[in-house]
């Protein structure tokens, strides 16, 4: 696919940034110009884009379960599951199938339409993958969409997951290319992109986003969004995580991201990836209803629902039900 030369523009105060041609590539400067728009102008534009592609007020709900916790050999600076950090997290073996299905049934009862299973591996061994494949097949029988996040995939593994009927594979790019070495050194961004290419080639939908609040600046956040938006096919699901600082990790004592900067990130993701589901992910437990409402106005139309996201706390189902009622939102 031939992509047009980068197009850059500067947004003038109180004027909407020009719309890029459909075949144009988002430069970092172009994305940063969106971030620089007046806040209400940005939200207005994002909501307008959102309504062109989605039904207003509909929010897709997913549940994320850690099926194998701790002991990861990677050094991601944000992660409680890295074996090299003293976070107090106990290493656990792969969950048995019956326990996974019990959690999946509960997720379905609480309104989730997608069940996501995460394992703390750098890359799954084939024998472990076989067990996960059984989980995928059985969860699908419950009428739920399936998603897994298992680390980097070796040749042939994506095809096995596709044969099992897997709907989505999550593999976040985490941050902008130039900031990547500040976050992890045990794999490269290209390693992540290689796995995403394997997933896409196998016919599985891609779930890929990033984390903000890791000490990055606005240009770095623009670089993250540009990386995602410029994929030949942007991810069908884009989780935007707000860092939950974990004691014992290198990023435990970082400055908290301004909430309005988080909302801006959601809005820019919506504008640059108009047909993707943009998901409120980690950090939502720390958001009040008003902040979440702004995120929905900015174009977020998916959430992780359930009391935990792998190892961190999340807003519980009762709170979500009350929030949806207050905002007249409908689960899909």
C-alpha positions in Angstrom: 0.0 0.0 0.0 1.4 3.4 -1.0 0.9 6.1 1.7 0.9 9.7 0.8 3.8 12.0 2.0 3.4 13.3 5.5 1.1 16.3 5.8 1.6 18.8 8.6 -0.5 21.7 9.7 -0.6 24.2 12.5 -3.9 24.8 14.2 -4.8 28.4 14.8 -6.5 29.4 18.1 -10.2 28.8 18.1 -10.2 27.3 14.6 -10.6 23.5 13.9 -7.6 21.8 12.5 -8.0 20.8 8.9 -9.2 17.2 8.1 -6.4 15.1 6.6 -7.2 13.2 3.3 -8.3 9.6 3.9 -5.0 8.3 2.4 -2.7 10.6 4.2 -0.3 9.6 7.0 -0.6 11.3 10.4 2.7 13.0 11.1 3.6 13.5 14.8 3.3 17.3 14.2 -0.2 16.9 12.8 -1.3 14.8 15.8 0.3 17.3 18.2 -1.6 20.1 16.5 -4.8 18.3 17.5 -3.6 18.2 21.1 -3.1 21.9 20.9 -6.6 22.7 19.9 -8.8 24.6 22.5 -10.2 21.9 24.8 -13.9 22.4 23.9 -13.1 22.6 20.2 -11.2 19.4 20.4 -14.1 17.6 22.2 -16.6 19.0 19.7 -14.6 17.7 16.8 -14.0 14.3 18.4 -17.7 13.9 19.2 -18.7 14.8 15.6 -16.2 12.2 14.2 -17.5 9.7 16.7 -21.2 10.1 15.6 -20.2 9.7 11.9 -19.1 6.2 12.6 -20.8 5.0 15.8 -24.2 5.2 17.5 -24.1 7.8 20.2 -24.5 6.5 23.7 -23.5 2.9 23.0 -20.5 1.5 24.9 -18.9 -1.9 24.4 -17.9 -3.6 27.6 -15.1 -6.1 28.0 -13.8 -8.0 31.0 -10.1 -8.8 31.5 -8.9 -11.8 33.5 -5.3 -12.7 34.5 -5.2 -16.4 33.7 -1.4 -16.6 34.5 0.0 -14.0 36.9 3.5 -12.9 37.7 7.0 -14.2 36.9 7.4 -12.3 33.6 11.0 -12.0 32.4 10.5 -8.6 30.8 11.5 -5.3 32.4 8.5 -3.0 31.5 8.8 -0.2 34.0 5.1 0.0 34.7 4.4 -3.7 35.3 3.7 -5.4 38.6 4.2 -8.8 37.0 7.9 -8.3 36.1 9.9 -10.9 38.1 12.8 -8.5 38.7 10.7 -6.0 40.7 9.6 -6.4 44.3 5.9 -5.6 44.0 4.5 -8.1 46.5 2.7 -10.0 43.7 2.8 -13.7 44.1 3.5 -15.8 41.0 0.6 -18.1 40.0 0.3 -20.9 37.6 -2.1 -21.0 34.6 -5.7 -21.1 35.8 -7.7 -24.2 35.2 -10.3 -24.1 32.5 -13.3 -24.5 34.9 -12.2 -21.4 36.9 -11.8 -19.4 33.7 -15.3 -20.3 32.5 -16.8 -19.4 35.9 -15.3 -15.9 35.5 -16.5 -15.7 31.9 -20.1 -16.5 32.9 -19.9 -13.8 35.6 -18.6 -11.3 33.1 -21.5 -12.1 30.7 -24.0 -11.7 33.5 -22.6 -8.3 34.3 -23.0 -7.1 30.7 -19.7 -7.7 29.1 -19.7 -8.8 25.5 -16.0 -9.6 25.2 -13.9 -11.7 27.6 -10.1 -11.0 27.5 -7.6 -13.4 29.0 -4.0 -12.2 29.9 -1.0 -14.3 30.7 2.3 -12.9 32.0 4.6 -14.4 29.4 7.3 -13.0 27.2 6.2 -15.5 24.7 3.9 -18.6 25.2 5.3 -22.1 24.9 3.3 -24.4 22.6 2.1 -26.5 25.5 0.8 -23.4 27.3 -0.8 -22.1 24.1 -2.7 -25.4 23.7 -4.3 -24.8 27.1 -5.3 -21.2 26.2 -6.8 -22.5 22.9 -9.1 -24.7 24.9 -10.1 -21.6 26.9 -10.8 -19.7 23.8 -13.0 -22.4 22.3 -15.0 -22.8 25.5 -15.5 -19.1 26.2 -16.8 -18.6 22.6 -19.4 -21.3 23.3 -20.8 -18.9 26.0 -21.6 -16.4 23.3 -18.8 -14.0 24.2 -16.2 -12.5 21.9 -12.7 -13.7 22.9 -9.4 -11.8 23.3 -6.1 -12.9 24.6 -2.8 -11.1 25.5 0.0 -13.6 25.8 3.1 -11.7 24.8 5.1 -12.1 21.6 4.0 -14.9 19.3 6.2 -17.3 17.5 5.7 -18.4 13.9 2.5 -20.5 13.6 1.0 -19.6 16.9 -1.3 -16.9 15.6 -2.7 -19.3 13.1 -3.5 -21.8 15.9 -5.4 -19.1 17.8 -7.2 -18.2 14.6 -8.2 -21.8 14.0 -9.7 -21.8 17.6 -11.9 -18.9 16.6 -10.0 -16.1 18.6 -11.6 -12.7 17.8 -9.0 -10.3 19.1 -5.3 -10.3 20.1 -4.1 -7.6 22.5 -0.6 -6.4 22.1 -0.1 -2.8 23.1 2.7 -0.6 21.6 2.8 1.2 24.9 4.4 4.5 23.9 6.0 6.5 21.1 9.0 4.9 19.3 11.6 7.5 20.6 10.4 7.0 24.2 10.4 3.2 24.1 13.9 2.6 25.7 12.7 4.7 28.7 10.0 2.1 29.4 11.5 -1.3 28.5 14.8 -2.7 27.2 14.0 -6.5 27.0 12.1 -6.1 23.7 11.8 -3.5 21.0 8.9 -1.7 19.5 9.6 -3.7 16.3 9.2 -6.9 18.3 5.7 -5.8 19.2 4.9 -4.7 15.6 6.1 -8.1 14.3 3.6 -9.9 16.5 0.8 -7.5 15.4 1.7 -8.3 11.8 1.4 -12.1 12.5 -2.0 -11.6 14.2 -3.3 -9.5 11.3 -2.0 -12.0 8.7 -3.8 -14.8 10.6 -7.1 -12.9 10.3 -7.5 -12.0 14.0 -8.6 -8.5 14.9 -6.0 -6.3 16.6 -6.4 -4.7 20.0 -3.5 -2.3 20.6 -3.1 0.9 22.4 -0.8 2.4 25.0 -0.1 3.9 28.4 0.0 7.6 29.3 1.2 9.2 32.5 4.6 7.5 32.3 6.6 10.7 32.4 6.1 11.4 28.7 5.4 14.8 27.3 2.6 15.8 24.8 4.9 15.2 21.8 5.4 11.6 23.0 1.7 11.1 23.4 1.3 12.4 19.9 3.9 9.9 18.7 2.0 7.1 20.4 -1.2 8.0 18.6 0.6 8.5 15.3 2.1 5.0 15.6 -1.3 3.4 16.0 -3.2 5.5 13.5 -0.5 5.0 10.8 -0.8 1.2 10.8 -1.9 -0.1 7.4 -5.1 -1.1 9.2 -5.5 0.7 12.5 -6.4 -1.5 15.5 -10.0 -2.4 15.8 -9.8 -1.7 19.5 -7.5 0.9 21.1 -7.2 0.7 24.8 -5.9 3.9 26.4 -4.4 3.2 29.8 -3.7 5.9 32.5 -0.7 4.6 34.5 -1.6 3.1 37.8 1.7 3.5 39.7 2.8 0.2 41.3 5.1 0.3 44.3 8.3 -1.5 43.6 8.4 -0.6 39.9 10.6 2.1 38.3 7.5 4.2 37.5 6.1 4.1 41.0 6.8 7.7 41.9 6.1 9.5 38.7 3.9 12.7 38.4 0.2 12.1 37.9 -1.1 13.1 34.4 -3.4 16.0 34.3 -7.0 14.6 33.8 -7.7 17.0 30.9 -4.6 15.8 29.2 -6.0 12.2 29.4 -9.3 13.4 27.9 -7.3 15.1 25.1 -5.6 11.8 24.4 -8.9 10.1 24.1 -10.2 12.8 21.7 -7.1 12.7 19.5 -7.3 8.9 19.3 -11.0 9.2 18.2 -10.2 11.7 15.5 -7.2 9.9 14.1 -8.8 6.4 14.3 -12.4 7.1 13.5 -13.6 3.6 13.1 -11.8 2.0 16.1 -13.3 1.3 19.5 -11.4 3.6 21.9 -11.4 1.9 25.3 -11.0 3.4 28.8 -8.7 0.9 30.4 -6.3 1.0 33.4 -6.7 3.9 35.8 -10.5 4.1 35.4 -11.1 3.3 39.1 -9.3 6.5 39.9 -11.6 8.5 37.6 -14.8 10.1 39.0 -18.0 10.0 37.0 -17.5 13.5 35.6 -14.1 12.7 34.2 -15.4 9.5 32.6 -18.3 11.5 31.1 -15.8 13.8 29.4 -14.0 10.8 28.1 -17.2 9.5 26.5 -17.8 12.9 25.1 -14.3 12.8 23.6 -15.2 9.6 21.8 -14.4 6.7 24.1 -16.9 4.0 23.4 -15.5 0.9 25.2 -14.6 0.1 28.8 -13.0 -2.7 30.8 -15.7 -3.7 33.3 -15.0 -5.9 36.4 -13.2 -5.5 39.7 -9.7 -6.1 38.4 -7.6 -5.5 35.3 -5.0 -8.3 35.5 -3.5 -7.2 38.8 -4.8 -3.7 39.4 -8.2 -2.6 40.7 -11.0 -1.4 38.5 -14.5 0.1 38.9 -16.9 -2.6 39.9 -20.0 -3.7 38.0 -22.4 -1.9 40.4 -20.6 1.4 39.9 -20.6 1.0 36.2 -24.4 0.2 36.2 -25.0 3.4 38.1 -22.8 5.4 35.8 -24.4 4.1 32.7 -27.8 5.0 34.1 -26.7 8.5 35.0 -25.3 9.1 31.5 -28.1 7.2 29.6 -25.5 4.9 28.1 -26.3 1.5 26.6 -24.0 -1.6 26.9 -23.3 -3.5 23.7 
